[in-house]
């Protein structure tokens, strides 16, 4: 990868050959970098619980024509709201990011975007997300509004708790209840249990991710489950993987329809988490990043089978 000296308009930890650096006009790149558009894994991890919610709703009820719009709206909403969340995260973390080798080239700490500009960009993305939310019905709108509190708190969690991954999980998996509410007009037990399963899954994958920054985080004084678990991470994360699988099994059971198809998807999800655990090495940054990104596939397996169960 080219260095920041050679390419001052790139970000050090962005994937090589990402579409932003290859195709986006130079003037757009800092804003797209601020929204992490150059690394779509975050959008996927925000989107997939939403798609779980649609699948669970169809299993509990029956497919409706409106479900296709929910799927599309969630995809668009996940893109813009993940961008808004990353913008807010970088606003609050700009001083910390400047001290970490992996993040100091981001648009705010590097000075490519001003603080005022970042706030305006945050507002613009939030407004687009709100317009999308308005199309999903009253129950989903209220769920979306309530999620803003979790999004606002998350960036500060690493300052006061060793468990910031819980706060990330609370926010990132909220979509399973929002999308379910868009279909059903209410929230039942199944999406709530699935939300809890998603939180356990988030602790699993984001702890793997956080091991990349463990040394810098320890020096700066911010907290994470990677630092808390240390060498015990593989064993503890196996427990969170098991918890995620168990809770999702209960969520599927609570829908009461086409359970076998849903559980087959869950078996695929479980097999993927086991595969990750077998390859996880906390001190190998490249492996941690690759495994973290692979959770798109884990969540997508489950989403596809829940959709099949709902449509069957």
N, C-alpha and C positions, 0 to 999 in steps of 0.2 A: 504494500500500500504506500502511496506517496505521502510524504510528510507534510505537516502543516506549513512548513517553510516553503515547500514547492507549490502547495495548493492551499492558499489561505482561505478559500471559500468552501473547504470541506470540513468534516468533523472526524476526529481521529478514530472513534469507535464505530463509525458507520460501516455497514457491510460493503465489501469491495464491489464496485460496479453497480451500486444501487441506482435506481431510475432517476432520483433527484440529481445526483452528480453527473449522470450521463446525458439527461435530456432536458431538465428544467432550465429556463432562462436564468442567467446569473443573478438577476435582481430578485428572483423569487426564492432562491436557494436558502438564504438565512431564515426566512419565514417557514419554509417547509422543513428545514432542519429543526427549528424550534418546536414544530408540531410532531417531530419524529416520523415524518412521512417517508424518510429514507429507510426506515426499519419497520415494516408492516406487522411484525409479530405482536406488538402491543395492541394494534387494532384487532387482530384475530383473537387475542386473549380476552378482550372486552366484548367482542361480538359473539363468540361461541356460547357463553351462558345465555345470551338472548335467544339464540337458536334452540338451545336446550329448552328454554321456556315455551317456545312455539310448539316444539314436539310434545312436551308434557301436556300442554293445553289441548292439543289435538287428540292425544291419548285419553285424556279425561273427558273430553266432550266429543267432538267430531271435526273433521276438516271443514274450513269455510273459505270462500273465495278471498276474504280479507286477509287470510294468513299469508298469502303471497306478498301483499303490501307490507305486512309486519316484517317479513324476512328482509325485504328490500330497504325499508325504512330503518331497520336496526343496523343494516350494513352501512348505510350512509351516516346514520347517527353515531355509530361506533367510530367511524373515521374522524368526524369533526369533533366529537366530544373527547376522544382520546387525544386529539391534537390540543384541545383546550386544556385538558388535564395536564399534559406534558408542559404546556406553556406556563400554567400556574405553578407546576412543580419547579420549573427552571427559574421562575421569578423568585420563589421562596428560597431556592437552593443556590442562587447565583454565587454567593460568597464561598459556600462549601465546594461547589463545582470548580471554582478557580483554583482550589488546592489539590484537586485530584487529577492525576495524569490523564485518565481516561475521559474526563469530562471538561477539562479546561478549555478545549477548543469549541465548545458549544457557543451558539450565537450571543448569549448574554455575557458570560464571563470573558469571551474573546472581544467583546465590544462591537460586534457586527450589527447588533440590534440594541437600541436604547431601551431603558426600562419603560419609558412612556410608550414606545412602540410596541413592546411586549404586552402591555395592558390593553392597548387598542386591538391587537391581534387576538387576545383572549376574549374580548368582548365580541368581536366579529364572529369568531367560531361558536361562541355560546349562543348568539342570536340565531345562527343557522341551525344549530342543534335544537333550539326551542321551537322553531318553525316546524321541523320534522316531528317533534314530540306532539305538537298540536293535532297532528293527523291521526293519532293512535287512541283517542278516546279519553274520557275524564279520569278513569282509574289509572291508566298509564301516565297521564299528565301529572297526577299527584305523586305517583311513584318516582317520576323523573325529577320533580321539584325536591322531594325528600332526599334524593341521592346527592344533591349538591352539597349538603352538609358533610357527608363522608368524603367527597372529593376535596373539599376545602381543608379538612383536617389532616388528610393523609401525609402531605409533605412535611408536616411538623412532627409526625409520630416518631421518626428516628431520633428526635431530640429528647424525648421523654420516656420511651419504652424500648425494651429489647425486642419487641414484637411488632415492628412497623408492618410486617407482612400481613398481619391480621387486618390492619386498617386498609391495606391495599385490597385484600380479599373481600372485605365488606363492600368496597366501592366497585371493584371490577366485576363482581358476580351479581350485583343488584339487578342487572338486566334480565336474569332468569325470571324474576318476579314481575318486572315491568312488561316484558313481552307476554308472559302468561296473562297478566291483567289486560293487555291490549286485546287478547282474544276473548277472555271470559268476562271481562268487566269487573273482576274481583281477584283477590289473591287467596288461594287455598293452601292447605298444608303441604302439598307436593312441591310447589316451587320454593316454599320456605325451607324445606329440608334440602332441596337441591342447592339452594343458596348456601347453606351450611357446608354441603359437600364441596361446592366451589371454593369456599374459604379455605378448607383443608387442602384442596388442590393448589391454590395460590401460594399457600405457605410452602408447599412442596417445591413448586417450580421457581418461586422467587428467592427462596433460600439458595437453591442451586445457582441462580443468577448472582446473588449477593456475594458469593464466595470470590468472585472476581475482584471485588473492591474491599475485601476484608482487611488487608494491611493498611490501605489508605484510611478506611473508616476508623480503625483502631487509633491511628495517629491523630486524626482530626477530632475524635471523640464522639462520633455519631454511632448509633446502635443498630443492630440487625440480628436476625436469627442465625445468620451465618457465624457471627462472632459468638453468639450465645451458645450455639450447639458445638462449634469447633470440630474436633476430630470425631465427635459422636454423630455428626450430621447424617451419615448414611443410615444408621440405625433409627434415629429419630424420624427421618423423612420416610422411612418404610412405614412407620406408625401413622404418619399423616396420609400417606397414600392409601393405606388400609381403611382409614377413617373416611376418606373421600369416597372410596368404592362402596363401603357399607352404607353411608348416608344416601348415596345416589341410588343404591338398590332399594332402599326404603321409599325414596321419592317416586321411583318407577312403580313400585307396588301400590302406592297411594292413588295412582291414576286409575287402576282397576281394569285396564283394557290392553290387549295385545302385549302382555308382560314379557313373553318369551323373546320377542324381537328386541324389546328394549334391553333386556338382560344380556342378549348376545352382543349388542353394542357396548354394554358396560364391560363385558368380558374382554372385548378388544381394547377398551380404554385401560382396563387393569393390566393387560399384557404389555401395553406400551409403557406404563409407569414402572413395571417390573424390569423391562428392558433398560429404562433410564437408570434405575438403581444399580443394575449390574455394571454399568459403564461409568457411573459417577465417581469422579476423583476430585475432592474438594480443592486440591492444590494445583489443578490443571485448568487454567483459565479458558483455553480453547475448547476443552471438553465441556466445561460448565456452560459456556455460551451456546455450543451446539445442542446440548441437551435441553437447555431452556427454550430455544427456538423450536425444538421438536414437539413441544407441547401443543402447538397448533394442530399437529396430526392426531395427537391423543384426543383432544377435545372435538375435533372434526369427526372422528370415528363415532363417538357417542352421539353427536348431533345428527349425523346421517341416519343412524339406526333409530333414534327417537322419532325422526321425521317419517321413516318407513313404518314404524309402529303406529304413528298417528294417522297415516294415510291408508293403512291396511283395513 
